[in-house]
Amino acid sequence: MIRFHLKNGEFGWLSNFAPYPISLDGASWPTVEHYYQASKFVGEADLAERIRLCVRPYDAWRLGRVEVARRQSDWDEVKEGVMGRAIRAKFSQHPDLRERLVATGELRLVEHSPSDSYWGDGGDGSGLNRLGEILMQVRSEAAAERSIGRSS
């Protein structure tokens, strides 16, 4: 099992807070976290841009949580798709990270977050670990693509 949290430690590069920019929706985002938080606010271009321009991913996270009243009404239904899209962008746009992800093999990836029982493990393993699950899915897709590329 590989546990990660924020951008610290050996596997901090798995975190949405890790400093790997992504390009999506015609813009460059400093981190996956910036993109994810801004995506909560469809039709709120001013707020999305403020989030995109945050210096630190923590500031983007905080701003995305403070403005809950402005969040799109179907966020709970679309958030996993948004996260998956951003994670796929990160690992497709940074081939070195994709290789590192594939190199984790079949190990379980766990966001070890005591404050998040949805995206993380809740700190005690009782959480849903949806971020870890999405990362493992992206890893599986990347490994399959690499296998197909080798057999061609």
Z-matrix of the N, CA and C atoms (Angstrom, degrees):
N
C 1 1.450
C 2 1.532 1 108.84
N 3 1.327 2 114.48 1 140.55
C 4 1.461 3 120.72 2 175.99
C 5 1.521 4 107.60 3 -116.57
N 6 1.320 5 115.64 4 121.18
C 7 1.465 6 120.97 5 176.40
C 8 1.519 7 108.93 6 -104.90
N 9 1.320 8 115.77 7 139.14
C 10 1.462 9 121.03 8 177.15
C 11 1.522 10 107.71 9 -142.08
N 12 1.321 11 114.65 10 157.72
C 13 1.467 12 120.39 11 176.23
C 14 1.522 13 107.71 12 -159.11
N 15 1.309 14 114.45 13 136.94
C 16 1.450 15 120.96 14 -176.32
C 17 1.526 16 108.67 15 50.52
N 18 1.314 17 117.66 16 -147.55
C 19 1.469 18 118.64 17 -177.56
C 20 1.522 19 111.96 18 -108.25
N 21 1.320 20 116.39 19 16.57
C 22 1.456 21 121.72 20 -176.50
C 23 1.522 22 111.72 21 -90.13
N 24 1.288 23 115.67 22 156.15
C 25 1.451 24 121.63 23 172.05
C 26 1.512 25 114.28 24 82.00
N 27 1.306 26 114.67 25 179.20
C 28 1.457 27 122.92 26 -174.95
C 29 1.529 28 113.30 27 -57.88
N 30 1.318 29 117.15 28 -34.48
C 31 1.459 30 120.60 29 -176.76
C 32 1.527 31 112.65 30 -110.41
N 33 1.326 32 116.13 31 22.34
C 34 1.459 33 121.31 32 178.66
C 35 1.522 34 113.56 33 -59.71
N 36 1.313 35 117.53 34 -22.93
C 37 1.465 36 121.58 35 178.96
C 38 1.526 37 111.99 36 -64.32
N 39 1.333 38 117.94 37 -17.71
C 40 1.463 39 121.15 38 176.54
C 41 1.526 40 112.33 39 -75.29
N 42 1.304 41 116.88 40 -21.34
C 43 1.463 42 122.57 41 -175.35
C 44 1.528 43 112.21 42 -69.76
N 45 1.314 44 115.18 43 149.50
C 46 1.465 45 121.12 44 174.14
C 47 1.526 46 111.48 45 -68.88
N 48 1.313 47 117.44 46 -16.20
C 49 1.460 48 122.11 47 179.27
C 50 1.529 49 112.32 48 -87.39
N 51 1.322 50 117.29 49 -9.32
C 52 1.470 51 120.98 50 -179.21
C 53 1.528 52 109.64 51 -64.71
N 54 1.322 53 117.47 52 142.68
C 55 1.469 54 122.04 53 -172.14
C 56 1.530 55 114.14 54 -79.36
N 57 1.321 56 115.40 55 67.40
C 58 1.462 57 121.57 56 176.27
C 59 1.520 58 107.81 57 -122.26
N 60 1.327 59 117.73 58 104.53
C 61 1.460 60 120.64 59 -177.44
C 62 1.531 61 111.67 60 -66.29
N 63 1.319 62 114.47 61 150.72
C 64 1.465 63 120.75 62 175.01
C 65 1.519 64 108.92 63 -129.45
N 66 1.321 65 115.39 64 152.38
C 67 1.464 66 121.39 65 174.81
C 68 1.522 67 107.99 66 -111.31
N 69 1.312 68 115.46 67 120.32
C 70 1.459 69 122.16 68 178.76
C 71 1.518 70 108.53 69 -150.45
N 72 1.309 71 115.87 70 146.74
C 73 1.465 72 122.16 71 175.25
C 74 1.528 73 112.33 72 55.29
N 75 1.319 74 116.06 73 37.29
C 76 1.457 75 120.74 74 175.57
C 77 1.514 76 115.50 75 74.92
N 78 1.331 77 117.19 76 15.98
C 79 1.461 78 120.40 77 -179.43
C 80 1.525 79 109.51 78 -140.75
N 81 1.322 80 114.62 79 159.78
C 82 1.455 81 121.17 80 173.80
C 83 1.524 82 107.79 81 -101.32
N 84 1.315 83 115.21 82 132.66
C 85 1.470 84 122.51 83 -177.85
C 86 1.522 85 108.11 84 -116.01
N 87 1.330 86 118.44 85 131.74
C 88 1.471 87 120.59 86 -176.84
C 89 1.532 88 114.08 87 -59.89
N 90 1.334 89 116.00 88 -32.71
C 91 1.467 90 121.10 89 -179.80
C 92 1.521 91 108.60 90 -149.29
N 93 1.308 92 115.45 91 167.12
C 94 1.468 93 120.81 92 172.75
C 95 1.529 94 109.36 93 -59.74
N 96 1.314 95 117.40 94 -38.71
C 97 1.467 96 120.98 95 -178.92
C 98 1.517 97 111.63 96 -60.13
N 99 1.307 98 117.98 97 -41.43
C 100 1.465 99 121.41 98 177.47
C 101 1.537 100 110.10 99 -58.27
N 102 1.338 101 115.81 100 -48.94
C 103 1.464 102 120.12 101 -178.93
C 104 1.526 103 111.13 102 -62.50
N 105 1.318 104 116.20 103 -47.22
C 106 1.461 105 121.02 104 -177.96
C 107 1.527 106 111.08 105 -59.31
N 108 1.313 107 117.18 106 -48.31
C 109 1.466 108 120.24 107 -178.33
C 110 1.524 109 111.24 108 -64.67
N 111 1.331 110 117.71 109 -42.57
C 112 1.470 111 120.24 110 -179.83
C 113 1.520 112 111.47 111 -65.80
N 114 1.332 113 117.06 112 -30.31
C 115 1.463 114 121.12 113 -178.44
C 116 1.524 115 113.08 114 -67.28
N 117 1.293 116 117.45 115 -13.88
C 118 1.466 117 121.10 116 176.89
C 119 1.518 118 112.02 117 -68.32
N 120 1.327 119 116.50 118 -16.69
C 121 1.461 120 120.50 119 -168.00
C 122 1.525 121 112.84 120 -119.58
N 123 1.326 122 116.13 121 58.95
C 124 1.460 123 121.42 122 175.85
C 125 1.525 124 108.04 123 -61.89
N 126 1.313 125 116.51 124 132.55
C 127 1.465 126 120.48 125 -178.41
C 128 1.517 127 113.70 126 83.01
N 129 1.302 128 117.17 127 2.90
C 130 1.469 129 123.17 128 179.47
C 131 1.527 130 108.15 129 -120.50
N 132 1.333 131 115.69 130 62.47
C 133 1.470 132 120.96 131 -173.18
C 134 1.524 133 112.91 132 -57.04
N 135 1.319 134 117.83 133 -35.71
C 136 1.463 135 120.33 134 -179.54
C 137 1.521 136 111.38 135 -63.74
N 138 1.305 137 116.45 136 -44.19
C 139 1.456 138 120.98 137 -179.47
C 140 1.529 139 110.74 138 -70.63
N 141 1.320 140 117.26 139 -42.54
C 142 1.466 141 120.60 140 177.80
C 143 1.533 142 110.48 141 -59.07
N 144 1.317 143 116.99 142 -40.86
C 145 1.465 144 120.57 143 179.48
C 146 1.527 145 110.93 144 -68.59
N 147 1.315 146 117.70 145 -38.90
C 148 1.474 147 119.79 146 176.09
C 149 1.519 148 110.29 147 -59.92
N 150 1.331 149 116.40 148 -40.74
C 151 1.463 150 120.38 149 178.27
C 152 1.523 151 110.19 150 -65.95
N 153 1.328 152 117.47 151 -44.79
C 154 1.468 153 121.19 152 -179.37
C 155 1.525 154 111.29 153 -58.60
N 156 1.314 155 116.39 154 -35.20
C 157 1.466 156 121.43 155 -176.87
C 158 1.530 157 114.38 156 -86.68
N 159 1.319 158 118.34 157 -2.15
C 160 1.466 159 120.08 158 177.01
C 161 1.523 160 109.58 159 -57.49
N 162 1.321 161 115.56 160 138.98
C 163 1.461 162 120.94 161 -178.29
C 164 1.531 163 111.00 162 -69.95
N 165 1.318 164 116.75 163 -42.03
C 166 1.466 165 121.33 164 -176.38
C 167 1.528 166 110.57 165 -113.49
N 168 1.327 167 118.01 166 146.56
C 169 1.470 168 119.43 167 176.68
C 170 1.529 169 112.03 168 -61.34
N 171 1.332 170 116.96 169 -31.32
C 172 1.466 171 119.61 170 177.24
C 173 1.528 172 110.34 171 -60.58
N 174 1.325 173 117.17 172 -39.78
C 175 1.467 174 120.57 173 179.35
C 176 1.524 175 110.55 174 -65.92
N 177 1.330 176 117.23 175 -38.90
C 178 1.472 177 120.88 176 176.20
C 179 1.523 178 109.93 177 -63.41
N 180 1.324 179 116.58 178 -44.13
C 181 1.467 180 121.96 179 178.39
C 182 1.522 181 110.84 180 -59.21
N 183 1.323 182 115.35 181 -47.45
C 184 1.468 183 120.37 182 -178.35
C 185 1.524 184 111.17 183 -63.37
N 186 1.318 185 117.42 184 -46.18
C 187 1.460 186 120.89 185 -179.84
C 188 1.523 187 111.12 186 -62.83
N 189 1.321 188 117.32 187 -38.93
C 190 1.460 189 121.11 188 177.31
C 191 1.509 190 113.29 189 -64.94
N 192 1.316 191 117.46 190 -26.89
C 193 1.468 192 121.53 191 179.54
C 194 1.526 193 112.43 192 -88.19
N 195 1.311 194 116.76 193 -28.89
C 196 1.465 195 120.99 194 -178.60
C 197 1.528 196 111.29 195 -71.58
N 198 1.305 197 116.35 196 -35.14
C 199 1.465 198 122.17 197 -173.51
C 200 1.532 199 113.02 198 -93.37
N 201 1.309 200 117.98 199 36.61
C 202 1.465 201 122.32 200 -175.33
C 203 1.530 202 112.09 201 -55.29
N 204 1.305 203 118.53 202 -36.52
C 205 1.466 204 121.54 203 -177.54
C 206 1.535 205 112.15 204 -63.38
N 207 1.315 206 117.03 205 -23.55
C 208 1.476 207 120.77 206 -178.94
C 209 1.529 208 112.62 207 -94.66
N 210 1.309 209 117.14 208 -1.09
C 211 1.467 210 122.29 209 -177.27
C 212 1.531 211 110.30 210 -67.90
N 213 1.343 212 116.49 211 146.15
C 214 1.462 213 119.89 212 178.82
C 215 1.520 214 109.92 213 -60.86
N 216 1.326 215 116.13 214 144.25
C 217 1.464 216 121.64 215 -171.01
C 218 1.527 217 113.32 216 -66.27
N 219 1.314 218 118.50 217 -26.15
C 220 1.465 219 120.57 218 -177.62
C 221 1.534 220 112.62 219 -100.37
N 222 1.317 221 116.88 220 21.15
C 223 1.457 222 120.87 221 -174.79
C 224 1.527 223 113.12 222 -53.93
N 225 1.312 224 116.99 223 -43.89
C 226 1.465 225 119.12 224 -177.65
C 227 1.527 226 111.95 225 -62.42
N 228 1.323 227 116.96 226 -27.45
C 229 1.461 228 120.63 227 179.28
C 230 1.533 229 112.75 228 -81.33
N 231 1.325 230 117.47 229 -27.75
C 232 1.474 231 120.30 230 -173.85
C 233 1.525 232 114.39 231 -107.06
N 234 1.317 233 118.44 232 -9.62
C 235 1.466 234 120.27 233 -171.11
C 236 1.529 235 114.10 234 -62.08
N 237 1.317 236 118.03 235 -36.45
C 238 1.463 237 118.69 236 179.73
C 239 1.523 238 111.25 237 -68.54
N 240 1.319 239 117.72 238 -36.52
C 241 1.460 240 120.97 239 175.96
C 242 1.515 241 111.29 240 -64.10
N 243 1.334 242 116.13 241 -40.90
C 244 1.474 243 120.90 242 177.74
C 245 1.526 244 109.69 243 -63.17
N 246 1.320 245 116.21 244 -45.05
C 247 1.463 246 119.87 245 179.80
C 248 1.526 247 110.65 246 -62.52
N 249 1.318 248 117.14 247 -45.04
C 250 1.456 249 120.53 248 179.80
C 251 1.524 250 111.80 249 -60.12
N 252 1.314 251 115.97 250 -42.23
C 253 1.465 252 120.86 251 179.20
C 254 1.535 253 111.11 252 -62.25
N 255 1.327 254 116.27 253 -43.78
C 256 1.466 255 120.83 254 -179.67
C 257 1.529 256 111.43 255 -67.30
N 258 1.319 257 117.42 256 -41.70
C 259 1.467 258 121.42 257 179.05
C 260 1.530 259 109.89 258 -64.59
N 261 1.332 260 116.38 259 -42.70
C 262 1.472 261 119.27 260 177.83
C 263 1.532 262 110.57 261 -61.99
N 264 1.323 263 116.99 262 -39.39
C 265 1.466 264 120.31 263 177.97
C 266 1.528 265 110.26 264 -62.46
N 267 1.312 266 116.89 265 -45.69
C 268 1.470 267 120.44 266 -179.15
C 269 1.523 268 111.13 267 -56.87
N 270 1.322 269 116.37 268 -48.10
C 271 1.454 270 119.01 269 -173.97
C 272 1.523 271 113.23 270 -83.07
N 273 1.312 272 118.27 271 -17.40
C 274 1.474 273 119.05 272 173.55
C 275 1.524 274 110.76 273 -85.80
N 276 1.325 275 117.60 274 -30.47
C 277 1.461 276 121.45 275 -178.08
C 278 1.525 277 113.21 276 -87.35
N 279 1.309 278 116.83 277 -9.41
C 280 1.465 279 122.21 278 177.50
C 281 1.534 280 108.36 279 -127.94
N 282 1.336 281 117.16 280 82.73
C 283 1.474 282 120.81 281 -175.95
C 284 1.530 283 114.14 282 -54.71
N 285 1.328 284 117.37 283 -32.89
C 286 1.463 285 119.79 284 178.14
C 287 1.529 286 110.71 285 -63.99
N 288 1.322 287 116.83 286 -38.37
C 289 1.466 288 120.14 287 177.41
C 290 1.528 289 110.98 288 -69.83
N 291 1.327 290 116.27 289 -38.64
C 292 1.465 291 119.92 290 178.14
C 293 1.529 292 109.65 291 -58.81
N 294 1.333 293 117.10 292 -43.53
C 295 1.462 294 120.47 293 178.92
C 296 1.527 295 111.29 294 -64.67
N 297 1.314 296 116.83 295 -39.93
C 298 1.470 297 120.20 296 177.47
C 299 1.520 298 110.61 297 -64.02
N 300 1.339 299 115.91 298 -39.58
C 301 1.466 300 120.19 299 178.97
C 302 1.519 301 110.28 300 -63.43
N 303 1.321 302 116.99 301 -48.82
C 304 1.464 303 120.94 302 179.47
C 305 1.525 304 110.23 303 -60.70
N 306 1.319 305 117.21 304 -35.80
C 307 1.465 306 121.83 305 -179.03
C 308 1.535 307 113.22 306 -66.44
N 309 1.328 308 117.16 307 -13.82
C 310 1.474 309 119.16 308 176.09
C 311 1.523 310 111.03 309 -73.66
N 312 1.328 311 116.76 310 -6.28
C 313 1.463 312 121.13 311 173.97
C 314 1.512 313 113.38 312 63.56
N 315 1.308 314 115.08 313 -129.64
C 316 1.465 315 121.02 314 -178.45
C 317 1.533 316 112.40 315 -101.97
N 318 1.326 317 116.50 316 9.32
C 319 1.468 318 118.78 317 -178.93
C 320 1.526 319 110.62 318 -63.57
N 321 1.298 320 115.19 319 142.93
C 322 1.463 321 120.98 320 177.74
C 323 1.530 322 108.44 321 -71.74
N 324 1.335 323 116.75 322 131.77
C 325 1.461 324 122.37 323 178.55
C 326 1.521 325 108.27 324 -102.11
N 327 1.326 326 115.90 325 126.19
C 328 1.461 327 121.06 326 -173.85
C 329 1.522 328 110.56 327 -131.29
N 330 1.327 329 115.72 328 122.12
C 331 1.458 330 118.19 329 170.47
C 332 1.523 331 106.21 330 -78.85
N 333 1.305 332 115.52 331 108.84
C 334 1.467 333 122.22 332 -174.76
C 335 1.523 334 108.89 333 -88.86
N 336 1.322 335 115.31 334 82.59
C 337 1.461 336 121.38 335 -175.53
C 338 1.517 337 110.81 336 -118.92
N 339 1.330 338 116.76 337 116.71
C 340 1.458 339 119.24 338 178.80
C 341 1.530 340 113.26 339 -69.58
N 342 1.332 341 116.66 340 -15.31
C 343 1.465 342 119.22 341 -176.25
C 344 1.526 343 113.19 342 -108.07
N 345 1.332 344 118.20 343 6.94
C 346 1.459 345 120.09 344 -177.28
C 347 1.529 346 110.03 345 -139.19
N 348 1.309 347 114.89 346 109.34
C 349 1.460 348 120.43 347 179.46
C 350 1.517 349 112.37 348 -97.07
N 351 1.322 350 116.94 349 -1.48
C 352 1.464 351 119.63 350 177.43
C 353 1.532 352 109.61 351 -96.28
N 354 1.322 353 116.82 352 -64.03
C 355 1.463 354 120.67 353 179.74
C 356 1.519 355 111.05 354 -76.47
N 357 1.316 356 117.72 355 -27.02
C 358 1.457 357 122.43 356 -177.07
C 359 1.512 358 113.11 357 -114.02
N 360 1.335 359 114.89 358 -167.89
C 361 1.465 360 120.76 359 -176.64
C 362 1.532 361 113.06 360 -94.52
N 363 1.331 362 116.54 361 4.44
C 364 1.458 363 119.63 362 -179.07
C 365 1.518 364 112.93 363 73.35
N 366 1.317 365 117.39 364 4.31
C 367 1.458 366 121.59 365 179.14
C 368 1.516 367 113.78 366 87.09
N 369 1.341 368 116.52 367 -19.79
C 370 1.466 369 119.86 368 -177.84
C 371 1.528 370 112.48 369 -124.46
N 372 1.323 371 116.33 370 10.12
C 373 1.461 372 119.89 371 178.68
C 374 1.512 373 115.20 372 87.63
N 375 1.322 374 117.16 373 -3.22
C 376 1.471 375 119.81 374 -176.97
C 377 1.530 376 113.23 375 -86.68
N 378 1.335 377 117.14 376 -9.77
C 379 1.461 378 120.47 377 -177.66
C 380 1.521 379 113.17 378 -76.82
N 381 1.316 380 115.81 379 170.23
C 382 1.463 381 122.13 380 -177.73
C 383 1.525 382 114.07 381 -76.09
N 384 1.326 383 117.60 382 -24.33
C 385 1.468 384 122.62 383 178.92
C 386 1.534 385 111.60 384 54.57
N 387 1.317 386 116.97 385 43.36
C 388 1.463 387 119.76 386 -177.44
C 389 1.535 388 112.24 387 -63.13
N 390 1.336 389 118.01 388 -34.33
C 391 1.460 390 119.56 389 176.94
C 392 1.522 391 110.22 390 -62.89
N 393 1.299 392 117.10 391 -45.83
C 394 1.461 393 120.90 392 177.53
C 395 1.521 394 111.70 393 -60.40
N 396 1.329 395 116.45 394 -40.66
C 397 1.468 396 120.48 395 179.22
C 398 1.524 397 111.07 396 -63.76
N 399 1.323 398 117.18 397 -42.29
C 400 1.470 399 120.54 398 178.56
C 401 1.531 400 110.07 399 -65.53
N 402 1.319 401 117.16 400 -42.09
C 403 1.467 402 120.29 401 177.77
C 404 1.532 403 111.11 402 -60.50
N 405 1.321 404 116.95 403 -40.93
C 406 1.462 405 119.59 404 179.58
C 407 1.532 406 110.74 405 -67.45
N 408 1.320 407 117.56 406 -34.97
C 409 1.464 408 120.98 407 176.11
C 410 1.531 409 110.46 408 -65.71
N 411 1.319 410 116.67 409 -45.93
C 412 1.471 411 120.98 410 178.27
C 413 1.528 412 110.05 411 -62.59
N 414 1.317 413 117.09 412 -39.07
C 415 1.473 414 121.14 413 176.68
C 416 1.525 415 110.67 414 -60.80
N 417 1.309 416 116.30 415 -44.60
C 418 1.463 417 121.19 416 178.88
C 419 1.528 418 111.02 417 -61.66
N 420 1.319 419 116.49 418 -43.22
C 421 1.471 420 121.11 419 178.12
C 422 1.525 421 110.89 420 -63.19
N 423 1.333 422 116.85 421 -43.54
C 424 1.465 423 121.26 422 -178.96
C 425 1.526 424 110.39 423 -66.12
N 426 1.321 425 117.57 424 -40.34
C 427 1.468 426 121.06 425 178.87
C 428 1.525 427 110.26 426 -64.99
N 429 1.318 428 117.22 427 -40.26
C 430 1.466 429 121.05 428 179.00
C 431 1.526 430 110.70 429 -65.58
N 432 1.327 431 116.65 430 -41.64
C 433 1.475 432 120.28 431 177.90
C 434 1.522 433 110.82 432 -62.97
N 435 1.321 434 116.35 433 -39.55
C 436 1.462 435 120.50 434 179.87
C 437 1.537 436 110.20 435 -65.91
N 438 1.334 437 116.96 436 -39.67
C 439 1.466 438 121.24 437 178.15
C 440 1.521 439 111.09 438 -64.24
N 441 1.321 440 116.23 439 -42.31
C 442 1.467 441 120.63 440 179.42
C 443 1.524 442 109.20 441 -64.60
N 444 1.319 443 116.92 442 -41.50
C 445 1.466 444 121.20 443 179.11
C 446 1.520 445 112.21 444 -62.13
N 447 1.314 446 117.45 445 -36.15
C 448 1.474 447 121.42 446 -179.76
C 449 1.526 448 111.67 447 -73.00
N 450 1.342 449 116.81 448 -31.41
C 451 1.460 450 119.48 449 -176.88
C 452 1.521 451 112.90 450 -86.72
N 453 1.328 452 116.78 451 -7.17
C 454 1.469 453 119.22 452 -179.26
C 455 1.499 454 112.05 453 -78.99
